[in-house]
Amino acid sequence: MQSFFQFIFTLICVYMAFWSLQNIEFEKFVLKDARHQVRLLRAFLAIIIGYFVANFFLTMGNLIITFSKSFQH
């Protein structure tokens, strides 16, 4: 069940990263007629950013749970 939650949370973070990258005009930084490459770049950046953001929050959550369990004993 935990793996499923991590997978869904990672997908949500990737989607949010993709959504937030929509406002950046990558077309200014690449050659003309490179629409497909810009879309692929945006998708790869969203995957990378979303993965690291999800990994950060999941790690912080695990650390908080571990610390709270260590203080209960």
MODELLER restraints for C-alpha pairs under 7 A, 6 or more apart:
rsr = mdl.restraints
at = mdl.atoms
rsr.add(forms.Gaussian(group=physical.xy_distance, feature=features.Distance(at['CA:9:A'], at['CA:54:A']), mean=6.59, stdev=0.5))
rsr.add(forms.Gaussian(group=physical.xy_distance, feature=features.Distance(at['CA:10:A'], at['CA:50:A']), mean=6.50, stdev=0.5))
rsr.add(forms.Gaussian(group=physical.xy_distance, feature=features.Distance(at['CA:10:A'], at['CA:51:A']), mean=5.96, stdev=0.5))
rsr.add(forms.Gaussian(group=physical.xy_distance, feature=features.Distance(at['CA:10:A'], at['CA:54:A']), mean=5.19, stdev=0.5))
rsr.add(forms.Gaussian(group=physical.xy_distance, feature=features.Distance(at['CA:13:A'], at['CA:50:A']), mean=4.55, stdev=0.5))
rsr.add(forms.Gaussian(group=physical.xy_distance, feature=features.Distance(at['CA:13:A'], at['CA:53:A']), mean=6.75, stdev=0.5))
rsr.add(forms.Gaussian(group=physical.xy_distance, feature=features.Distance(at['CA:13:A'], at['CA:54:A']), mean=5.95, stdev=0.5))
rsr.add(forms.Gaussian(group=physical.xy_distance, feature=features.Distance(at['CA:14:A'], at['CA:46:A']), mean=5.47, stdev=0.5))
rsr.add(forms.Gaussian(group=physical.xy_distance, feature=features.Distance(at['CA:14:A'], at['CA:47:A']), mean=5.28, stdev=0.5))
rsr.add(forms.Gaussian(group=physical.xy_distance, feature=features.Distance(at['CA:14:A'], at['CA:49:A']), mean=6.96, stdev=0.5))
rsr.add(forms.Gaussian(group=physical.xy_distance, feature=features.Distance(at['CA:14:A'], at['CA:50:A']), mean=3.87, stdev=0.5))
rsr.add(forms.Gaussian(group=physical.xy_distance, feature=features.Distance(at['CA:14:A'], at['CA:51:A']), mean=6.51, stdev=0.5))
rsr.add(forms.Gaussian(group=physical.xy_distance, feature=features.Distance(at['CA:17:A'], at['CA:46:A']), mean=4.89, stdev=0.5))
rsr.add(forms.Gaussian(group=physical.xy_distance, feature=features.Distance(at['CA:17:A'], at['CA:49:A']), mean=6.36, stdev=0.5))
rsr.add(forms.Gaussian(group=physical.xy_distance, feature=features.Distance(at['CA:17:A'], at['CA:50:A']), mean=5.57, stdev=0.5))
rsr.add(forms.Gaussian(group=physical.xy_distance, feature=features.Distance(at['CA:18:A'], at['CA:42:A']), mean=6.94, stdev=0.5))
rsr.add(forms.Gaussian(group=physical.xy_distance, feature=features.Distance(at['CA:18:A'], at['CA:43:A']), mean=6.57, stdev=0.5))
rsr.add(forms.Gaussian(group=physical.xy_distance, feature=features.Distance(at['CA:18:A'], at['CA:46:A']), mean=4.66, stdev=0.5))
rsr.add(forms.Gaussian(group=physical.xy_distance, feature=features.Distance(at['CA:21:A'], at['CA:42:A']), mean=6.81, stdev=0.5))
rsr.add(forms.Gaussian(group=physical.xy_distance, feature=features.Distance(at['CA:26:A'], at['CA:38:A']), mean=6.44, stdev=0.5))
rsr.add(forms.Gaussian(group=physical.xy_distance, feature=features.Distance(at['CA:27:A'], at['CA:38:A']), mean=6.76, stdev=0.5))
